[in-house]
């Protein structure tokens, strides 16, 4: 077998570190959000409708299996399990960054396997830093985006904003000038979802992305897996002292997910991703203004076991969501979006200050 590329090795390391190490943010910001209990819901649990429309596609529940992996051998099995489960439960799914397959076409199958399943909303994925020339690397353009979309028969294209990860990554890309214009160019040709990967999106950035023509925003906020922490462990293993220090320093950098959901609500669908671990967290995100919520690590852990394990986890999340809807008297996602969420500090401080931008 050919020697794995550096990209393949990095992707395998990311998955192993996320599964084996503590890479979560130190504070759970979802605990700052409370929904108001309705002692007389006046609805029947069995009548609750969790379906929602996202990017023109009907989902049975407001869930997105967040972009995680692909581009190495184990990635194919993980994506196959996730896609089978997404199709069975009727939720959306994004693949991980497709840069590896764009550079090495023989890896396409590790992503393309999702086409074998009837996922109601498939999301392709390329990185924002790769849309401008980096040191010794060409910029990705329209043709690359189309290849990524066609590879997984995607309904939309995620452009992930991961500059925190890049700055602490030993081999990370450092150039950020011109990225918004490049996103605008892609958004003029394809439905684009702008997605942060753990540091959140501010109101100012959300407004800029809306002006650039993106169709939805996935806030990818602080509270879940910290890619700064992931890169900390990689740097420690490689004895890269400065990068290890950077990873530790910026472990908890970012805008908390619940705050980012509120701040990034600028008239586009918002996906609440970052630290979502239960259906109650999903309900909180929707009450704050999200259309759907993204879940990553619990799905990755289940996908390492089997597709059935992913289905079981998804169904458990949906049942938790339905319970939260029942207890707030919400018979639909639209009604849940009208419910009041009480937000305490420190998350409330972020919301207050963010609105003053």
C-alpha positions in Angstrom: 0.0 0.0 0.0 1.2 3.5 -0.7 2.5 5.6 2.2 -0.2 7.8 3.7 0.2 11.5 2.9 0.7 14.1 5.6 -2.9 15.1 5.2 -4.1 11.5 5.7 -1.9 11.1 8.8 -3.2 14.4 10.2 -6.9 13.4 9.7 -6.3 10.0 11.4 -4.5 11.8 14.3 -7.5 14.2 14.7 -10.0 11.4 15.0 -7.9 9.4 17.4 -7.1 12.4 19.6 -10.8 13.4 19.8 -11.8 9.9 20.8 -9.0 9.3 23.3 -8.1 12.6 24.9 -10.0 15.4 26.7 -10.3 18.0 24.1 -13.5 19.8 25.3 -13.8 23.4 26.3 -13.5 23.8 30.0 -17.0 25.4 30.5 -20.4 24.1 29.3 -22.1 27.3 28.1 -25.4 25.4 27.4 -25.8 25.2 31.2 -26.3 29.0 31.1 -29.5 28.5 29.1 -32.8 27.5 30.6 -36.2 26.9 29.0 -39.4 27.8 30.9 -41.4 24.9 32.1 -45.0 24.7 31.1 -47.0 22.8 33.7 -50.0 22.6 31.4 -48.6 22.0 27.9 -52.1 21.2 26.4 -50.6 19.1 23.7 -50.0 15.3 23.3 -46.5 14.0 23.1 -47.3 11.8 20.2 -48.6 14.7 18.1 -45.3 16.7 18.3 -43.8 17.3 14.9 -40.0 17.7 15.0 -39.6 18.1 11.2 -38.1 21.2 9.7 -37.0 22.6 6.4 -33.3 23.5 6.0 -31.9 24.8 2.7 -35.1 23.6 0.9 -34.9 20.1 2.2 -37.2 18.5 4.7 -35.6 16.9 7.8 -37.4 14.6 10.2 -35.6 16.4 13.0 -33.6 19.7 13.2 -30.3 17.8 13.3 -27.1 18.0 11.3 -24.4 15.3 11.8 -21.6 17.8 11.7 -18.6 17.6 9.4 -16.0 15.4 10.9 -13.9 13.2 8.7 -12.9 11.5 5.4 -9.6 11.4 3.5 -8.1 8.3 5.2 -8.9 4.7 5.5 -11.0 4.7 8.7 -12.8 7.8 7.4 -14.7 5.7 4.8 -16.2 3.4 7.5 -17.1 6.3 9.7 -18.8 8.2 6.9 -20.7 5.1 5.8 -22.1 4.5 9.3 -23.0 8.2 9.7 -24.7 8.4 6.3 -26.7 5.2 6.8 -27.9 6.5 10.1 -28.7 10.0 8.7 -30.8 8.4 6.0 -32.6 6.1 8.4 -33.5 8.9 10.9 -34.0 11.6 8.3 -31.4 14.2 9.3 -28.7 16.2 7.5 -25.0 15.2 7.3 -21.8 17.0 6.4 -18.6 15.3 5.4 -15.2 16.5 6.7 -12.9 18.7 4.8 -12.5 17.3 1.3 -9.0 18.8 0.7 -7.4 15.4 1.0 -9.4 14.0 -1.9 -9.0 17.1 -4.0 -5.2 16.6 -3.6 -5.3 12.8 -3.9 -8.2 11.5 -6.0 -7.8 8.0 -4.8 -9.2 9.1 -1.5 -12.5 10.3 -3.0 -14.3 7.0 -2.0 -13.8 7.9 1.7 -16.3 10.7 1.2 -18.3 9.5 -1.8 -19.6 6.5 0.2 -22.3 8.9 1.6 -23.9 8.8 -1.9 -24.8 5.2 -1.2 -27.5 6.4 1.3 -30.5 8.5 0.9 -29.5 11.3 3.2 -32.1 14.1 2.9 -29.5 16.9 3.0 -25.8 16.3 2.1 -23.2 19.0 2.7 -19.8 19.0 0.9 -16.9 20.8 2.7 -13.9 22.8 1.8 -11.7 25.2 3.9 -11.9 28.9 3.7 -8.1 29.3 4.1 -7.6 27.2 1.0 -9.7 29.7 -1.1 -6.7 32.0 -1.2 -3.1 31.2 -2.1 -1.1 29.9 0.8 2.7 29.4 1.0 3.6 27.1 -1.9 -0.1 26.1 -2.5 -2.6 27.3 -5.1 -6.0 28.7 -4.2 -9.1 26.5 -4.6 -11.7 27.9 -7.0 -15.0 27.2 -8.6 -13.8 23.9 -10.3 -12.5 22.6 -7.0 -15.8 23.4 -5.2 -17.8 21.7 -8.0 -15.6 18.6 -7.6 -16.2 18.5 -3.9 -20.0 18.9 -4.4 -20.1 16.2 -7.1 -18.0 13.9 -5.0 -20.8 13.5 -2.4 -23.8 14.6 -4.6 -24.2 17.5 -2.1 -27.1 19.8 -1.9 -24.9 22.6 -0.5 -21.3 23.4 0.1 -19.8 24.1 3.6 -17.0 26.6 3.7 -15.3 26.1 7.0 -13.7 28.9 8.9 -10.9 27.4 11.0 -8.3 30.0 11.5 -7.9 29.2 15.2 -7.0 25.6 14.2 -4.6 26.8 11.4 -2.7 29.2 13.7 -1.9 26.5 16.3 -1.4 23.7 13.7 2.3 23.0 12.9 1.6 23.0 9.2 -1.3 25.5 9.3 -2.2 28.1 6.7 -1.6 31.7 7.7 -3.0 33.9 5.0 -6.5 35.3 5.5 -6.7 38.3 3.1 -9.2 37.9 0.3 -11.2 35.0 1.9 -14.5 36.9 2.0 -14.3 37.8 -1.6 -13.6 34.2 -2.5 -16.6 33.0 -0.5 -18.7 35.6 -2.3 -17.5 34.1 -5.6 -18.5 30.6 -4.6 -21.8 31.8 -3.2 -22.7 33.3 -6.5 -22.5 29.8 -8.0 -23.4 27.3 -5.3 -25.5 27.3 -2.1 -22.9 28.0 0.6 -23.0 27.4 4.3 -20.4 29.3 6.3 -19.3 27.2 9.2 -16.9 28.0 12.1 -15.2 25.0 13.7 -15.2 25.8 17.4 -14.6 29.6 17.9 -18.0 31.0 17.0 -19.3 33.7 14.7 -19.9 37.3 15.7 -22.7 39.6 14.5 -20.3 41.6 12.4 -19.0 38.5 10.6 -22.5 37.1 10.2 -23.6 40.3 8.5 -20.5 40.2 6.2 -21.3 36.6 5.3 -24.9 37.4 4.6 -23.8 40.3 2.3 -21.5 37.8 0.5 -24.5 35.7 -0.3 -24.1 32.6 1.9 -27.4 30.7 2.4 -26.9 29.6 6.0 -24.5 30.1 9.0 -23.3 27.2 11.2 -21.9 29.1 14.2 -19.5 26.3 15.3 -19.1 28.0 18.7 -16.9 27.5 21.8 -18.1 24.8 24.1 -17.5 21.5 22.3 -14.4 20.0 20.9 -11.6 22.5 20.9 -9.4 22.1 17.8 -6.8 24.2 19.6 -6.7 21.4 22.2 -6.5 18.8 19.5 -3.5 20.5 18.0 -2.0 20.9 21.4 -1.9 17.1 21.7 -0.5 16.8 18.2 2.2 19.3 18.9 3.1 17.6 22.2 3.5 14.3 20.4 5.8 15.9 17.8 7.7 17.9 20.5 6.8 21.2 18.8 7.1 23.3 21.9 5.8 26.6 20.6 2.8 25.1 18.9 2.0 23.1 22.1 2.1 26.3 24.0 -0.2 28.1 21.5 -2.6 25.2 21.7 -2.8 25.4 25.5 -3.1 29.2 25.5 -6.0 29.3 23.0 -7.8 26.1 24.3 -10.8 28.1 25.4 -10.7 30.8 22.7 -14.0 31.8 21.0 -17.6 32.9 21.3 -19.8 30.6 23.2 -22.2 28.7 21.0 -25.5 29.9 22.6 -24.3 33.5 22.4 -23.2 33.0 18.8 -26.6 31.6 17.8 -28.2 34.9 19.0 -25.5 37.1 17.5 -25.4 35.4 14.1 -29.2 35.5 13.7 -29.2 38.0 10.8 -32.0 36.7 8.7 -30.4 33.4 7.5 -30.9 29.9 8.8 -28.6 29.3 11.8 -27.2 25.9 12.8 -26.2 25.7 16.4 -23.0 23.6 16.6 -20.6 23.4 19.4 -21.0 21.4 22.6 -24.4 20.1 21.7 -24.6 16.8 23.6 -28.4 16.2 24.0 -31.8 16.9 22.6 -32.3 19.4 25.4 -29.3 21.4 24.1 -30.9 21.2 20.6 -34.1 22.6 22.0 -32.2 25.4 23.7 -30.4 26.3 20.5 -33.7 26.5 18.6 -35.4 28.6 21.3 -32.4 31.0 20.9 -33.1 31.3 17.2 -31.4 28.4 15.4 -33.2 26.4 12.7 -31.2 23.2 13.5 -28.4 22.0 15.7 -25.2 20.2 14.7 -23.8 17.3 16.7 -20.3 15.9 16.2 -18.4 14.1 18.9 -21.3 11.8 20.2 -21.9 10.8 16.6 -18.2 10.1 16.0 -18.0 7.9 19.1 -21.1 6.0 17.9 -19.8 5.7 14.3 -16.7 3.9 15.5 -19.0 1.2 16.8 -21.6 0.8 14.1 -24.3 2.5 12.0 -26.9 1.1 14.4 -25.1 2.8 17.3 -25.4 6.1 15.4 -29.1 5.5 14.8 -29.7 4.8 18.5 -27.8 8.0 19.5 -29.8 10.1 17.0 -33.1 8.6 18.1 -32.2 9.3 21.8 -31.5 12.9 20.9 -34.8 13.2 19.1 -36.7 11.8 22.1 -34.9 14.3 24.4 -35.9 17.1 22.0 -39.5 15.9 21.9 -39.5 15.8 25.7 -38.3 19.4 25.9 -40.9 20.4 23.3 -43.6 18.8 25.3 -42.5 20.4 28.6 -42.5 23.8 26.9 -45.9 23.3 25.2 -44.3 23.3 21.7 -46.0 21.1 19.2 -43.7 22.1 16.3 -40.2 23.5 15.8 -41.8 26.9 14.8 -43.5 27.0 18.2 -40.3 26.1 20.0 -38.6 29.0 18.3 -41.2 31.3 19.9 -40.4 30.0 23.5 -38.5 32.1 25.9 -35.0 31.1 26.9 -33.4 32.5 30.1 -29.7 33.1 29.6 -27.4 33.6 32.6 -23.9 34.8 32.9 -21.3 34.5 31.4 -23.2 33.7 28.2 -25.6 36.6 28.7 -22.6 39.0 28.9 -21.5 37.8 25.5 -24.9 38.4 24.0 -25.2 41.9 25.5 -21.7 43.0 24.4 -22.0 41.3 21.0 -25.2 43.3 20.3 -23.2 46.5 21.0 -20.8 45.8 18.1 
